[in-house]
Amino acid sequence: MKLSISRDQLLKPLQQVSGVVEKRQTLPVLANVLVQVDAGKLALTGTDLEVELVARAELAGGFTDGEITVPARKLLDICKSLPASAELELKLESQKLVVKSGKSRFSLATLPATEFPNLEESRGSFNFNISQKSLKKLIDNTAFAMAQQDVRYYLNGMLFEVTNGTLRTVATDGHRLAMCTETAEAATAEKYQVIVPRKGVQELARLLSDEDGLVSLTLGTNHLRATVGTVSFTSKLIDGKFPEYERVLPRGGDKVVLANREELKQSLQRVSILSNEKYRGIRLQLSNELLCIQANNPDQEEAEEEIGVEYTGSSLEIGFNVSYLLDVLNVLHGASIKIVLGDSNSSALVQEVDSSDALYVVMPMRL
């Protein structure tokens, strides 16, 4: 195996796949990246057995077909340390990968490509396209609500649900729920649901930008595959049943509060300074055109702030984890938000005033 390539041409795909490579792996080969040269194309593959990334580049210089695995981190560090204009030659010599550039020469240990695990191809049950910008928005707007290491393993990921013409993402940790819907080029009468694990969601988000270019998504029985430009991403799915999230959406709340998003966010941040560090509880008191936010802690310290809101109705006192409210306000972008409440034991429904693409449910707290 032999190839010539510019430093920048190798660095970008190498950076894309290195994020997946495990730092603390059980199999030595999982610390490596698979380098394949075939018919003038270079493919670099990284995997941790749960997520796989393949990045490709065209080779203009001389090449000889072949494949081998080399330590991902060392090859990346070598590339980063070379000048931006450097030209590299990679050549396999007696089971070592020799990297030459100018007067520099590096000899890297290798492991056979046959030892490198492939995520088994599962037949794609459904394929569709969505813009990068839309998919990035879906993930950004809901990822914060995924559970972390919950015993209910199906909550440690994100639900992707495809119905005719739309893709919806849903995440919940049992205390709050985030849901976002965007249009997609998906023509299906059936409803497809898959749960993508936390790491898969994070790696997919890293590949996406705010561009309008299309992402091709394939939902298989065991895998989700996304193709973004020259990069293919594959993630195993969580085998489980996601909760019936639509039943969690609060119905019949009669108290509707309209508030300035930025003003409410800053008030919550200030008051939260004196909330209990462990429970992060704050109290909201609603009355005519007024919202009073209060917090206290075991040191008998107190904070209180009032802001003007659009609200007419009976007064209400309700407690929340302030971190959950702030997480929602951080992903919304509209100037005004709408909060729908029932009573002090009912969940709050939060969304932007001008858009219903994203909905958030936050459970109350007893204070």
C-alpha positions in Angstrom: 0.0 0.0 0.0 1.3 3.4 -0.9 -0.2 6.9 -1.4 0.8 10.6 -1.8 -1.5 13.2 -0.3 -1.3 16.8 1.0 -1.3 17.4 4.7 -4.6 19.3 4.7 -6.3 16.7 2.5 -5.4 14.0 5.1 -6.0 16.0 8.2 -9.7 16.8 7.8 -10.9 13.2 7.3 -8.5 12.0 10.0 -10.0 14.5 12.5 -13.5 13.5 11.5 -13.0 9.8 12.3 -10.6 10.2 15.3 -13.5 11.5 17.5 -15.0 8.0 17.5 -11.9 6.2 18.3 -11.9 5.1 22.0 -9.1 6.4 24.2 -9.6 3.5 26.7 -10.4 0.5 24.5 -10.7 -3.2 25.3 -9.3 -4.3 21.9 -6.0 -2.8 20.8 -7.3 -2.5 17.2 -10.0 -0.1 18.3 -7.3 2.6 19.0 -6.4 2.4 15.3 -7.9 3.9 12.2 -8.4 1.7 9.2 -6.6 3.1 6.1 -7.8 1.8 2.7 -6.6 2.7 -0.8 -8.8 1.5 -3.6 -8.9 2.7 -7.2 -7.6 6.2 -6.4 -9.8 6.7 -3.3 -8.6 6.9 0.3 -11.0 5.7 3.0 -10.3 6.2 6.7 -12.5 4.3 9.2 -12.8 4.7 13.0 -15.1 2.7 15.3 -15.8 1.9 18.9 -18.1 -1.0 18.1 -21.2 1.3 18.7 -20.5 4.1 16.2 -18.5 3.9 13.0 -17.3 6.8 10.8 -15.9 6.5 7.3 -14.3 9.6 5.7 -13.1 9.6 2.0 -10.7 11.6 -0.1 -9.7 11.5 -3.7 -6.0 10.7 -4.4 -4.4 12.8 -7.2 -0.8 11.5 -6.8 0.7 8.1 -7.1 -0.9 5.2 -5.2 -0.9 1.5 -4.7 -4.1 -0.3 -3.5 -4.0 -1.9 0.0 -5.3 -1.6 3.6 -3.8 -1.5 7.1 -4.7 -0.1 10.5 -2.5 2.4 12.4 -2.8 4.3 15.7 -5.3 7.0 15.1 -4.0 9.5 17.7 -0.4 9.3 16.7 -1.1 9.7 12.9 -3.4 12.7 13.8 -0.7 14.3 16.0 1.9 13.8 13.2 -0.4 15.5 10.7 -1.1 18.4 13.0 2.6 19.0 13.7 3.6 19.2 10.0 3.5 22.6 8.1 0.2 23.4 6.4 1.7 23.2 2.9 3.4 19.8 3.6 3.1 16.9 1.1 3.0 13.4 2.7 3.9 10.0 1.4 2.5 7.0 3.3 4.0 3.6 2.5 3.7 0.1 4.1 7.1 -1.4 4.6 7.5 -4.7 6.5 4.4 -4.2 8.6 5.2 -0.6 9.5 3.5 2.4 8.0 6.2 4.8 7.0 5.1 8.5 6.8 7.5 10.8 5.0 7.3 14.6 4.6 10.2 16.7 3.6 13.0 15.8 5.9 10.7 14.1 8.5 10.2 10.4 8.6 7.9 8.5 11.0 7.5 4.7 11.3 4.2 3.6 12.9 3.2 0.2 14.3 0.3 -1.5 12.4 -2.3 -4.2 13.0 -3.8 -6.2 10.1 -6.9 -4.8 8.5 -8.6 -8.2 9.0 -8.6 -7.6 12.7 -10.6 -4.4 12.3 -14.3 -4.8 13.2 -17.0 -3.8 10.8 -20.5 -2.9 11.9 -22.5 -5.5 10.2 -24.6 -4.2 7.3 -28.2 -4.4 8.2 -30.7 -4.0 5.3 -32.0 -0.5 5.4 -35.7 -0.6 5.9 -36.2 3.0 5.0 -34.1 5.7 3.3 -34.9 9.4 3.0 -33.2 12.9 2.7 -33.3 15.9 5.0 -31.3 19.1 4.9 -28.2 19.3 7.2 -29.6 22.5 8.7 -32.9 20.8 9.7 -31.2 17.7 11.2 -28.7 19.9 13.1 -31.7 21.9 14.5 -33.5 18.7 15.5 -30.5 17.4 17.5 -29.5 20.7 19.0 -33.0 21.4 20.2 -33.5 18.0 22.0 -30.2 16.5 22.9 -29.9 18.1 26.3 -32.9 16.1 27.6 -31.3 12.7 26.9 -30.8 10.6 30.1 -27.2 9.8 31.2 -26.6 6.2 32.4 -30.2 5.7 33.3 -31.2 2.1 34.2 -34.0 2.6 31.7 -31.5 2.1 28.9 -33.9 3.2 26.2 -33.8 6.8 27.7 -30.0 7.0 27.2 -30.6 8.1 23.6 -32.8 10.0 21.2 -35.9 8.8 19.4 -36.0 9.4 15.6 -39.5 9.2 14.3 -40.3 9.4 10.6 -43.8 9.9 9.3 -45.0 11.2 6.0 -43.0 14.3 5.2 -41.5 14.9 8.7 -38.7 13.8 11.0 -39.2 14.2 14.7 -36.7 13.8 17.5 -37.7 13.2 21.1 -35.5 12.9 24.2 -36.5 12.6 27.9 -34.8 11.7 31.2 -38.1 11.2 33.0 -38.0 14.7 34.5 -38.3 16.7 31.3 -39.0 16.0 27.7 -37.9 17.8 24.5 -39.5 17.3 21.1 -38.8 18.9 17.7 -40.3 18.4 14.3 -38.9 19.3 10.8 -39.9 18.6 7.2 -38.0 15.8 5.4 -38.2 14.2 2.0 -39.8 11.1 3.5 -42.7 9.5 1.7 -44.1 6.8 3.9 -47.5 5.8 5.2 -46.0 3.9 8.1 -44.4 5.4 11.2 -40.7 4.4 11.6 -39.1 4.8 15.1 -35.5 4.1 16.1 -33.6 5.0 19.3 -30.0 6.3 18.6 -27.7 6.0 21.6 -26.2 9.1 23.2 -22.7 8.8 21.7 -24.2 8.2 18.2 -26.2 11.4 18.6 -23.2 13.4 19.7 -21.0 12.1 16.8 -23.7 12.8 14.3 -24.1 16.3 15.5 -20.4 17.0 15.1 -20.6 16.2 11.4 -23.5 18.6 10.7 -23.3 22.3 9.8 -25.9 25.0 9.2 -25.7 24.4 5.4 -28.7 23.5 3.3 -26.9 20.5 1.7 -28.8 17.2 2.0 -28.1 14.3 4.4 -29.1 10.9 3.4 -30.5 8.9 6.3 -31.1 5.1 6.4 -33.1 3.6 9.2 -32.3 -0.1 9.5 -33.4 -2.7 12.0 -30.1 -2.5 14.0 -28.4 0.6 12.6 -28.9 4.2 11.6 -26.7 5.4 8.7 -26.1 9.0 7.7 -24.2 10.2 4.6 -22.9 13.8 4.8 -20.8 14.7 1.7 -17.8 12.3 1.7 -18.4 11.0 5.2 -20.6 8.0 6.1 -21.7 7.6 9.7 -23.2 4.5 11.2 -24.6 4.0 14.7 -26.0 0.9 16.4 -29.5 1.4 17.7 -30.8 0.9 21.3 -33.0 -2.1 21.3 -36.0 -1.1 23.3 -39.4 0.6 23.3 -39.4 4.4 23.7 -42.1 5.7 26.1 -45.4 6.9 24.5 -44.2 10.5 24.6 -47.5 12.0 23.3 -49.2 10.8 26.5 -46.8 12.9 28.6 -47.7 16.2 26.8 -49.8 18.1 29.3 -53.4 18.7 28.2 -55.9 21.3 29.3 -53.6 23.7 31.0 -55.6 26.9 31.4 -52.9 29.3 32.6 -51.0 30.8 29.7 -47.9 33.0 30.4 -46.2 35.0 27.7 -42.7 36.2 28.7 -39.6 37.8 27.1 -37.2 34.8 26.7 -34.0 36.7 27.4 -35.4 38.6 30.4 -36.7 35.4 32.0 -33.5 33.6 31.3 -31.4 36.3 33.0 -33.7 36.5 36.0 -33.6 32.7 36.5 -29.8 32.7 36.3 -29.5 35.4 38.9 -32.0 33.9 41.4 -30.5 30.4 40.9 -27.3 31.6 42.5 -28.9 31.2 45.9 -30.8 28.0 45.2 -29.9 24.7 46.9 -26.8 23.5 45.1 -28.0 19.9 45.1 -31.7 20.2 44.2 -31.6 23.5 42.3 -35.2 24.3 43.2 -36.9 27.7 42.6 -40.4 28.9 43.2 -42.5 30.7 40.6 -45.4 32.8 41.9 -47.8 34.0 39.2 -50.3 36.8 39.6 -51.8 39.4 37.3 -49.2 40.6 34.8 -46.4 39.6 37.2 -44.1 36.6 37.8 -42.1 36.4 41.0 -39.1 34.1 41.1 -37.8 33.0 44.5 -35.0 30.7 45.7 -33.5 29.8 49.1 -30.9 27.4 50.4 -29.9 25.6 53.6 -27.8 28.6 54.7 -31.0 30.6 55.1 -30.0 32.8 52.1 -32.8 34.0 49.8 -33.2 35.6 46.3 -36.2 37.1 44.8 -36.9 38.8 41.5 -40.0 40.1 39.8 -40.6 40.4 36.0 -43.5 41.6 34.0 -45.4 39.0 31.9 -48.5 38.7 29.9 -50.9 36.8 32.2 -54.4 37.3 33.5 -55.9 34.6 35.6 -55.9 33.1 39.1 -52.6 33.2 41.0 -50.4 30.1 41.1 -47.4 28.9 43.0 -45.2 26.2 41.5 -41.7 24.8 41.9 -39.2 23.7 39.3 -35.6 22.6 38.9 -34.1 25.8 37.5 -31.5 24.0 35.4 -34.3 22.3 33.5 -36.0 25.6 32.7 -32.6 27.2 31.7 -31.8 24.3 29.4 -35.0 24.9 27.5 -34.5 28.7 27.3 -30.9 28.2 26.0 -32.1 26.2 22.9 -35.0 28.4 22.0 -34.3 31.5 19.9 -37.5 33.4 19.6 -37.9 36.8 21.5 -41.0 35.6 23.4 -41.9 32.2 24.9 -45.2 30.7 26.0 -45.6 28.7 29.1 -48.8 26.7 29.6 -49.6 25.6 33.2 -52.4 23.8 34.9 -51.9 23.6 38.7 -49.0 23.3 41.1 -48.7 19.5 40.5 -48.9 19.6 36.7 -46.1 19.8 34.2 -45.3 23.0 32.3 -45.4 23.1 28.5 -42.9 25.5 27.0 -42.6 26.7 23.4 -41.8 29.8 21.3 -44.8 32.1 20.7 -44.2 32.2 16.9 -43.3 28.6 16.3 -44.7 25.2 17.4 -41.8 23.1 15.8 -40.3 22.5 19.3 -42.2 21.6 22.5 -40.8 21.1 25.9 -42.3 19.5 29.0 -40.8 20.2 32.5 -42.1 18.4 35.5 -42.8 20.4 38.7 -40.9 20.0 42.0 -42.2 19.9 45.5 -40.4 22.6 47.5 
